[in-house]
Each structure stands twice: as C-alpha cells, then as structure tokens.
Amino acid sequence: MFAFFSRSIAAKLLFVTGISIGLVLILANLALISQTGDRVQASTMEQSNAEAIAHEGKSLERSLSR
C-alpha cells in the first residue's frame, strides 16, 4: 500500500477522486432513501385516513338506516 502512495501524483489523484465520487454517491443515495421513506409514509397515512373516513361514513349510513 505504501508503494502506491510513493508513486506519481496521477495515481494519488485517481485514488482521491475515486473516494470522493464514492462518497458523493453514497450520500446522494442516503438522501434519496430518506425522501422516499418520508413520501411513502405520508402517502400511507393519507390513504389510511381516506379509508377511515369512508368506513366511518358507511357505518353512519348503516346506523341511520336501522
């Protein structure tokens, strides 16, 4: 490993560039995963609220028709 670092500056720049690109990709993926999770949670809550309201309305109609 030390032989690699004692080589040319081009090899060092390639190494640093590869690490930098990898970190940017990892951070971008983490941000996308977080946003997707938030969107799914919001969508799920919206859907469950809509279903609860619809179910509540049907229950009210049944009780009024008796």
Secondary structure, DSSP 8 states (H G I E B T S, - for coil): -HHHHTS-HHHHHHHHHHHHHHHHHHHHHHHHHHHHHHHHHHHHHHHHHHHHHHHHHHHHHHHHH-
